Amino acid sequence: MGPALARRGDLGCPEARLIVLASTSPQRSAILRQLGIPFEVVAPAYDEAPDGDPVEHAAGKARSVGGAGRPVLGVDTVVRCGGVQLGKPFGELDARRMLEALSGTTHQVVSGLCLLGEGWEELRVETTHVRFRELASGDIDRYLASGEWERRAGAYAIQGLGASLVERIEGDYLNVVGLPGSLLVGLLAARFPGEYGFG
């Protein structure tokens, strides 16, 4: 078994139905609750390489924890703009640089997803296109002052004040928040028809 279980979002369901979420991201936990998917959180014992592949990272996270017979979910999300991968900013100056690069452009939010069971593994990728409006320096100053950019790939959070930076999106909104919900629901419906309420 992997590291100690950290939190539960079991919605009162039997232990056997819980999915093990190999992530401590509060956004991913919130999405699973929103979708009505029962889960437990286990902190992954996996070190992400900077500029790494999100599918590889998702698989590494999932494989680093034990499911004890339950499915394990690993997810990794990155932002790509003009062929450059934007990770989590190192500080406010780095965040400003990222926001200036995203201003008035369309970028891609790419998530790797790994759903892992005993004797099987599903690896998938989901891409959502996000267009930022043209940002004035005051827009960037206001967003940086909020602190919301900290520990966020691409230096913004669309589910918060970061929504004010966005002009439009094409694709799965939840993917931009941090977990491709539609993709996960489809995999659960195919692998476990009816067990999680899908399919």
Backbone as CSV, one residue per row, in Angstrom:
resi,resn,N_x,N_y,N_z,CA_x,CA_y,CA_z,C_x,C_y,C_z
1,MET,0.842,-1.190,0.000,0.000,0.000,0.000,0.875,1.236,0.000
2,GLY,0.438,2.314,-0.640,1.207,3.543,-0.729,1.150,4.323,0.567
3,PRO,1.401,5.644,0.491,1.377,6.479,1.678,-0.002,6.460,2.340
4,ALA,-0.043,6.911,3.569,-1.292,6.879,4.323,-2.384,7.676,3.623
5,LEU,-3.607,7.168,3.713,-4.737,7.867,3.131,-4.910,9.203,3.833
6,ALA,-5.149,10.245,3.025,-5.197,11.587,3.579,-6.620,12.079,3.823
7,ARG,-7.497,11.925,2.855,-8.849,12.453,2.966,-9.809,11.503,2.288
8,ARG,-11.099,11.636,2.628,-12.107,10.810,1.985,-13.195,11.694,1.396
9,GLY,-13.697,11.245,0.257,-14.850,11.870,-0.360,-15.781,10.749,-0.771
10,ASP,-16.122,9.896,0.223,-16.758,8.625,-0.106,-18.260,8.703,-0.314
11,LEU,-18.888,9.842,0.030,-20.318,10.022,-0.199,-21.137,8.880,0.417
12,GLY,-20.600,8.267,1.489,-21.320,7.204,2.168,-21.406,5.897,1.410
13,CYS,-20.465,5.644,0.503,-20.543,4.439,-0.325,-19.689,3.313,0.259
14,PRO,-19.910,2.070,-0.211,-19.089,0.947,0.268,-17.621,1.160,-0.076
15,GLU,-16.753,0.654,0.793,-15.299,0.795,0.615,-14.836,0.306,-0.753
16,ALA,-15.411,-0.784,-1.245,-14.961,-1.389,-2.498,-15.169,-0.460,-3.687
17,ARG,-16.089,0.484,-3.594,-16.373,1.359,-4.729,-15.499,2.602,-4.766
18,LEU,-14.735,2.856,-3.717,-13.921,4.064,-3.679,-12.832,4.016,-4.743
19,ILE,-12.641,5.128,-5.414,-11.493,5.311,-6.298,-10.379,5.947,-5.473
20,VAL,-9.161,5.514,-5.683,-8.014,6.111,-5.016,-7.491,7.233,-5.912
21,LEU,-7.550,8.454,-5.417,-7.059,9.616,-6.150,-5.613,9.873,-5.745
22,ALA,-4.692,9.677,-6.688,-3.264,9.871,-6.429,-2.913,11.341,-6.637
23,SER,-3.503,12.185,-5.819,-3.283,13.626,-5.913,-3.814,14.281,-4.657
24,THR,-3.111,15.305,-4.182,-3.592,16.084,-3.043,-4.213,17.401,-3.495
25,SER,-4.451,17.548,-4.793,-5.038,18.775,-5.324,-6.473,18.952,-4.829
26,PRO,-6.766,20.061,-4.161,-8.146,20.292,-3.725,-9.103,20.459,-4.899
27,GLN,-8.600,20.956,-6.037,-9.453,21.117,-7.213,-9.906,19.756,-7.738
28,ARG,-8.997,18.795,-7.775,-9.370,17.463,-8.280,-10.349,16.778,-7.337
29,SER,-10.145,16.939,-6.047,-11.105,16.382,-5.096,-12.478,17.015,-5.284
30,ALA,-12.507,18.333,-5.480,-13.779,19.034,-5.654,-14.504,18.559,-6.906
31,ILE,-13.761,18.282,-7.974,-14.381,17.812,-9.214,-14.979,16.425,-9.014
32,LEU,-14.272,15.537,-8.340,-14.818,14.204,-8.087,-16.095,14.291,-7.247
33,ARG,-16.104,15.179,-6.255,-17.330,15.364,-5.463,-18.459,15.896,-6.344
34,GLN,-18.131,16.852,-7.201,-19.127,17.427,-8.101,-19.755,16.364,-9.000
35,LEU,-18.942,15.432,-9.449,-19.411,14.371,-10.347,-20.050,13.203,-9.594
36,GLY,-20.007,13.251,-8.268,-20.594,12.180,-7.477,-19.796,10.900,-7.489
37,ILE,-18.476,11.013,-7.692,-17.603,9.842,-7.738,-16.945,9.661,-6.373
38,PRO,-17.174,8.544,-5.697,-16.586,8.324,-4.372,-15.080,8.078,-4.472
39,PHE,-14.331,8.621,-3.525,-12.872,8.509,-3.635,-12.204,8.643,-2.281
40,GLU,-10.951,8.209,-2.241,-10.026,8.498,-1.154,-8.771,9.095,-1.762
41,VAL,-8.128,9.967,-1.021,-6.911,10.630,-1.482,-5.682,9.943,-0.896
42,VAL,-4.711,9.672,-1.753,-3.397,9.192,-1.325,-2.356,10.084,-1.987
43,ALA,-1.470,10.644,-1.190,-0.410,11.484,-1.747,0.550,10.618,-2.553
44,PRO,0.762,10.929,-3.834,1.649,10.100,-4.654,3.110,10.264,-4.259
45,ALA,3.842,9.174,-4.322,5.277,9.194,-4.062,5.992,9.266,-5.408
46,TYR,5.854,10.404,-6.056,6.375,10.552,-7.418,6.880,11.977,-7.597
47,ASP,8.085,12.105,-8.134,8.672,13.418,-8.395,8.508,13.761,-9.864
48,GLU,7.826,14.873,-10.131,7.590,15.309,-11.508,8.812,16.036,-12.051
49,ALA,9.215,15.662,-13.262,10.304,16.370,-13.922,9.753,17.639,-14.566
50,PRO,10.454,18.759,-14.444,9.992,19.979,-15.109,9.841,19.748,-16.614
51,ASP,8.810,20.330,-17.202,8.541,20.203,-18.643,8.311,18.756,-19.072
52,GLY,7.882,17.907,-18.138,7.640,16.516,-18.478,6.312,16.315,-19.187
53,ASP,6.126,15.104,-19.675,4.907,14.746,-20.385,3.786,14.499,-19.381
54,PRO,2.611,15.120,-19.551,1.542,14.954,-18.555,1.007,13.526,-18.461
55,VAL,1.004,12.780,-19.556,0.545,11.392,-19.490,1.537,10.557,-18.677
56,GLU,2.809,10.782,-18.908,3.851,10.075,-18.145,3.746,10.406,-16.663
57,HIS,3.521,11.689,-16.355,3.392,12.093,-14.960,2.147,11.493,-14.314
58,ALA,1.037,11.476,-15.043,-0.201,10.898,-14.512,0.006,9.418,-14.189
59,ALA,0.670,8.706,-15.106,0.941,7.287,-14.885,1.872,7.089,-13.698
60,GLY,2.888,7.926,-13.595,3.824,7.820,-12.480,3.142,8.019,-11.141
61,LYS,2.237,8.984,-11.084,1.495,9.226,-9.842,0.628,8.019,-9.488
62,ALA,-0.121,7.523,-10.469,-1.029,6.394,-10.205,-0.256,5.147,-9.797
63,ARG,0.853,4.886,-10.459,1.621,3.678,-10.178,2.339,3.740,-8.838
64,SER,2.503,4.950,-8.279,3.260,5.103,-7.038,2.432,4.816,-5.790
65,VAL,1.134,4.610,-5.952,0.289,4.328,-4.785,-0.398,2.971,-4.962
66,GLY,-0.896,2.426,-3.871,-1.587,1.148,-3.934,-3.087,1.344,-3.889
67,GLY,-3.791,0.562,-4.687,-5.238,0.671,-4.721,-5.960,-0.352,-3.876
68,ALA,-5.251,-1.384,-3.416,-5.872,-2.455,-2.625,-7.119,-2.990,-3.322
69,GLY,-7.012,-3.223,-4.625,-8.125,-3.766,-5.397,-9.063,-2.729,-5.963
70,ARG,-8.834,-1.466,-5.623,-9.684,-0.392,-6.137,-8.975,0.336,-7.275
71,PRO,-9.722,0.979,-8.182,-9.081,1.740,-9.257,-8.300,2.921,-8.681
72,VAL,-7.173,3.222,-9.318,-6.340,4.355,-8.916,-6.352,5.368,-10.060
73,LEU,-6.550,6.642,-9.709,-6.605,7.719,-10.693,-5.430,8.661,-10.502
74,GLY,-4.656,8.843,-11.580,-3.584,9.828,-11.595,-3.839,10.835,-12.695
75,VAL,-3.591,12.103,-12.413,-3.819,13.173,-13.389,-2.677,14.176,-13.304
76,ASP,-2.276,14.704,-14.447,-1.308,15.800,-14.482,-1.741,16.783,-15.554
77,THR,-1.683,18.066,-15.245,-2.160,19.101,-16.168,-1.070,20.130,-16.421
78,VAL,-0.897,20.483,-17.695,0.074,21.515,-18.076,-0.593,22.513,-19.005
79,VAL,0.037,23.671,-19.132,-0.418,24.716,-20.055,0.646,24.882,-21.126
80,ARG,0.221,24.894,-22.384,1.156,25.083,-23.498,0.734,26.287,-24.322
81,CYS,1.689,27.154,-24.599,1.419,28.381,-25.368,2.540,28.598,-26.365
82,GLY,2.186,28.610,-27.649,3.194,28.838,-28.680,4.312,27.824,-28.659
83,GLY,3.988,26.577,-28.323,4.990,25.528,-28.289,5.803,25.483,-27.015
84,VAL,5.534,26.377,-26.078,6.264,26.421,-24.806,5.355,25.916,-23.696
85,GLN,5.878,25.054,-22.853,5.105,24.518,-21.735,5.288,25.405,-20.518
86,LEU,4.156,25.844,-19.960,4.177,26.707,-18.788,3.787,25.885,-17.567
87,GLY,4.701,25.771,-16.639,4.405,25.041,-15.412,3.903,25.984,-14.341
88,LYS,4.185,25.651,-13.091,3.805,26.517,-11.981,4.865,27.602,-11.827
89,PRO,4.453,28.846,-11.683,5.434,29.938,-11.614,6.315,29.841,-10.370
90,PHE,7.575,30.280,-10.520,8.522,30.246,-9.411,8.319,31.421,-8.463
91,GLY,7.660,32.447,-8.949,7.422,33.639,-8.148,6.586,34.620,-8.938
92,GLU,6.388,35.809,-8.374,5.496,36.783,-9.005,6.013,37.253,-10.365
93,LEU,7.324,37.437,-10.507,7.867,37.874,-11.791,7.645,36.814,-12.870
94,ASP,7.808,35.570,-12.499,7.576,34.467,-13.428,6.092,34.398,-13.790
95,ALA,5.221,34.609,-12.812,3.781,34.617,-13.081,3.418,35.757,-14.031
96,ARG,4.008,36.923,-13.825,3.746,38.058,-14.719,4.170,37.727,-16.153
97,ARG,5.324,37.113,-16.282,5.812,36.730,-17.608,4.824,35.795,-18.289
98,MET,4.296,34.819,-17.543,3.341,33.874,-18.114,2.051,34.572,-18.541
99,LEU,1.522,35.415,-17.686,0.273,36.103,-18.011,0.440,37.029,-19.212
100,GLU,1.586,37.688,-19.307,1.852,38.539,-20.476,1.919,37.696,-21.746
101,ALA,2.487,36.484,-21.643,2.568,35.602,-22.810,1.187,35.093,-23.223
102,LEU,0.298,34.870,-22.256,-1.036,34.346,-22.540,-2.000,35.432,-23.030
103,SER,-1.708,36.676,-22.730,-2.595,37.784,-23.075,-2.904,37.832,-24.567
104,GLY,-4.206,37.831,-24.916,-4.627,37.958,-26.308,-4.339,36.754,-27.175
105,THR,-4.003,35.635,-26.565,-3.649,34.434,-27.340,-4.531,33.255,-26.940
106,THR,-4.480,32.215,-27.766,-5.127,30.948,-27.436,-4.054,29.958,-27.024
107,HIS,-4.243,29.350,-25.872,-3.295,28.340,-25.396,-4.024,27.035,-25.157
108,GLN,-3.261,26.001,-24.880,-3.826,24.667,-24.675,-3.597,24.236,-23.216
109,VAL,-4.653,23.730,-22.608,-4.537,23.086,-21.303,-4.607,21.582,-21.571
110,VAL,-3.525,20.890,-21.272,-3.387,19.475,-21.613,-3.284,18.657,-20.334
111,SER,-4.173,17.689,-20.191,-4.133,16.798,-19.030,-3.848,15.375,-19.471
112,GLY,-2.921,14.733,-18.780,-2.745,13.298,-18.898,-3.556,12.636,-17.808
113,LEU,-4.195,11.524,-18.131,-5.006,10.795,-17.157,-4.622,9.326,-17.199
114,CYS,-4.439,8.744,-16.023,-4.181,7.310,-15.891,-5.195,6.726,-14.922
115,LEU,-5.966,5.766,-15.391,-6.867,4.994,-14.536,-6.301,3.588,-14.492
116,LEU,-5.944,3.144,-13.293,-5.157,1.928,-13.113,-5.909,0.928,-12.245
117,GLY,-5.970,-0.315,-12.709,-6.581,-1.386,-11.930,-5.676,-2.601,-11.914
118,GLU,-6.143,-3.673,-11.308,-5.342,-4.890,-11.252,-5.331,-5.555,-12.627
119,GLY,-4.184,-5.529,-13.290,-4.038,-6.158,-14.594,-4.441,-5.293,-15.774
120,TRP,-4.768,-4.017,-15.538,-5.124,-3.140,-16.657,-4.757,-1.698,-16.332
121,GLU,-4.616,-0.933,-17.387,-4.265,0.476,-17.248,-4.808,1.239,-18.448
122,GLU,-5.487,2.349,-18.180,-6.002,3.230,-19.231,-5.210,4.532,-19.192
123,LEU,-4.582,4.884,-20.305,-3.840,6.141,-20.425,-4.509,7.000,-21.487
124,ARG,-4.836,8.229,-21.123,-5.532,9.127,-22.045,-4.980,10.543,-21.914
125,VAL,-5.274,11.361,-22.935,-4.902,12.774,-22.904,-6.104,13.602,-23.332
126,GLU,-6.282,14.742,-22.712,-7.389,15.649,-23.029,-6.832,17.057,-23.200
127,THR,-7.276,17.756,-24.258,-6.809,19.114,-24.527,-7.990,20.065,-24.628
128,THR,-7.908,21.166,-23.917,-8.902,22.236,-23.992,-8.198,23.499,-24.466
129,HIS,-8.823,24.208,-25.400,-8.257,25.453,-25.919,-8.871,26.638,-25.180
130,VAL,-8.018,27.503,-24.649,-8.455,28.653,-23.864,-7.893,29.927,-24.491
131,ARG,-8.771,30.896,-24.734,-8.322,32.182,-25.261,-8.440,33.247,-24.184
132,PHE,-7.335,33.949,-23.944,-7.328,35.089,-23.029,-7.684,36.362,-23.793
133,ARG,-8.378,37.266,-23.129,-8.578,38.588,-23.700,-7.265,39.358,-23.611
134,GLU,-7.190,40.473,-24.305,-6.005,41.327,-24.202,-5.962,41.913,-22.798
135,LEU,-4.894,41.640,-22.088,-4.781,42.083,-20.707,-3.980,43.376,-20.609
136,ALA,-4.564,44.377,-19.953,-3.832,45.606,-19.647,-2.915,45.324,-18.457
137,SER,-1.929,46.175,-18.269,-1.005,45.970,-17.144,-1.762,45.985,-15.817
138,GLY,-2.830,46.800,-15.741,-3.633,46.843,-14.520,-4.353,45.544,-14.256
139,ASP,-4.792,44.868,-15.330,-5.431,43.557,-15.163,-4.470,42.562,-14.541
140,ILE,-3.241,42.575,-15.042,-2.230,41.647,-14.533,-1.856,41.997,-13.100
141,ASP,-1.691,43.297,-12.818,-1.362,43.725,-11.451,-2.433,43.252,-10.468
142,ARG,-3.703,43.437,-10.845,-4.813,43.049,-9.969,-4.807,41.549,-9.725
143,TYR,-4.549,40.790,-10.780,-4.569,39.330,-10.605,-3.388,38.859,-9.770
144,LEU,-2.235,39.426,-10.000,-1.071,39.040,-9.207,-1.281,39.373,-7.731
145,ALA,-1.920,40.514,-7.456,-2.163,40.925,-6.073,-3.091,39.950,-5.346
146,SER,-3.915,39.226,-6.098,-4.846,38.275,-5.478,-4.136,37.058,-4.901
147,GLY,-2.961,36.749,-5.436,-2.225,35.567,-4.990,-2.758,34.257,-5.542
148,GLU,-3.827,34.331,-6.329,-4.446,33.102,-6.841,-3.537,32.344,-7.802
149,TRP,-2.597,33.017,-8.394,-1.695,32.432,-9.383,-0.709,31.424,-8.770
150,GLU,-0.523,31.494,-7.468,0.485,30.645,-6.833,0.136,29.163,-6.976
151,ARG,1.125,28.365,-7.336,1.011,26.908,-7.490,-0.006,26.512,-8.567
152,ARG,-0.191,27.383,-9.576,-1.114,27.104,-10.670,-0.352,27.024,-11.989
153,ALA,-0.532,25.941,-12.708,0.086,25.832,-14.034,-0.425,26.969,-14.911
154,GLY,0.493,27.688,-15.558,0.100,28.818,-16.381,-0.206,30.069,-15.594
155,ALA,-0.106,30.010,-14.273,-0.269,31.163,-13.375,-1.694,31.702,-13.303
156,TYR,-2.694,30.836,-13.509,-4.075,31.294,-13.316,-4.969,30.131,-12.940
157,ALA,-6.133,30.465,-12.358,-7.143,29.477,-11.973,-8.473,29.922,-12.552
158,ILE,-8.969,29.204,-13.551,-10.176,29.620,-14.252,-11.414,29.572,-13.350
159,GLN,-11.387,28.763,-12.304,-12.550,28.628,-11.433,-12.650,29.762,-10.414
160,GLY,-11.677,30.640,-10.410,-11.678,31.759,-9.476,-11.655,33.088,-10.210
161,LEU,-10.883,34.027,-9.668,-10.745,35.342,-10.298,-10.153,35.227,-11.697
162,GLY,-9.430,34.143,-11.943,-8.837,33.923,-13.262,-9.852,33.872,-14.382
163,ALA,-11.111,33.620,-14.065,-12.163,33.638,-15.090,-12.249,34.998,-15.759
164,SER,-11.854,36.051,-15.062,-11.916,37.404,-15.635,-10.874,37.616,-16.724
165,LEU,-9.903,36.719,-16.827,-8.858,36.829,-17.839,-9.252,36.140,-19.142
166,VAL,-10.262,35.286,-19.078,-10.598,34.379,-20.172,-11.690,34.970,-21.066
167,GLU,-11.463,34.885,-22.373,-12.455,35.326,-23.351,-13.388,34.185,-23.756
168,ARG,-12.814,33.007,-23.995,-13.630,31.839,-24.348,-12.790,30.572,-24.211
169,ILE,-13.503,29.429,-24.157,-12.822,28.144,-24.156,-13.503,27.210,-25.145
170,GLU,-12.746,26.254,-25.635,-13.266,25.193,-26.500,-12.823,23.868,-25.905
171,GLY,-13.791,23.099,-25.419,-13.472,21.820,-24.821,-13.998,21.726,-23.407
172,ASP,-13.438,20.796,-22.653,-13.896,20.469,-21.313,-13.428,21.528,-20.308
173,TYR,-14.390,22.253,-19.733,-14.068,23.270,-18.726,-13.370,22.651,-17.516
174,LEU,-13.865,21.491,-17.054,-13.273,20.860,-15.878,-11.812,20.484,-16.105
175,ASN,-11.443,20.243,-17.347,-10.050,19.965,-17.666,-9.170,21.155,-17.312
176,VAL,-9.681,22.364,-17.536,-8.919,23.569,-17.224,-8.811,23.745,-15.706
177,VAL,-9.831,23.315,-14.980,-9.797,23.372,-13.521,-8.764,22.387,-12.974
178,GLY,-8.609,21.223,-13.651,-7.570,20.304,-13.202,-7.838,18.832,-13.371
179,LEU,-9.024,18.462,-13.889,-9.309,17.041,-14.097,-10.300,16.918,-15.248
180,PRO,-9.958,16.164,-16.307,-10.886,16.024,-17.445,-12.080,15.143,-17.079
181,GLY,-13.125,15.784,-16.604,-14.273,15.066,-16.065,-14.985,14.197,-17.078
182,SER,-15.214,14.719,-18.280,-15.920,13.945,-19.297,-15.146,12.689,-19.670
183,LEU,-13.842,12.825,-19.799,-12.996,11.683,-20.135,-13.065,10.622,-19.038
184,LEU,-12.981,11.050,-17.777,-13.035,10.101,-16.667,-14.382,9.398,-16.610
185,VAL,-15.466,10.149,-16.762,-16.803,9.545,-16.732,-16.933,8.488,-17.821
186,GLY,-16.421,8.782,-19.023,-16.484,7.817,-20.117,-15.721,6.545,-19.808
187,LEU,-14.554,6.675,-19.198,-13.754,5.498,-18.846,-14.450,4.664,-17.771
188,LEU,-15.025,5.327,-16.773,-15.730,4.599,-15.719,-16.965,3.898,-16.271
189,ALA,-17.668,4.551,-17.186,-18.855,3.942,-17.793,-18.483,2.693,-18.581
190,ALA,-17.318,2.730,-19.260,-16.889,1.589,-20.071,-16.341,0.452,-19.210
191,ARG,-15.559,0.801,-18.186,-14.914,-0.217,-17.347,-15.852,-0.798,-16.295
192,PHE,-16.727,0.067,-15.754,-17.603,-0.334,-14.628,-19.026,0.113,-14.912
193,PRO,-19.702,-0.469,-15.908,-21.043,0.007,-16.273,-21.993,0.023,-15.071
194,GLY,-22.521,1.193,-14.772,-23.501,1.335,-13.706,-22.937,1.425,-12.304
195,GLU,-21.688,1.007,-12.103,-21.153,0.915,-10.738,-20.963,2.288,-10.093
196,TYR,-20.586,3.264,-10.925,-20.398,4.624,-10.415,-21.506,5.557,-10.874
197,GLY,-22.581,4.970,-11.420,-23.721,5.763,-11.861,-23.647,6.174,-13.317
198,PHE,-22.653,5.657,-14.049,-22.490,5.996,-15.461,-22.583,4.726,-16.317
199,GLY,-23.180,4.840,-17.490,-23.239,3.728,-18.414,-24.323,2.726,-18.099
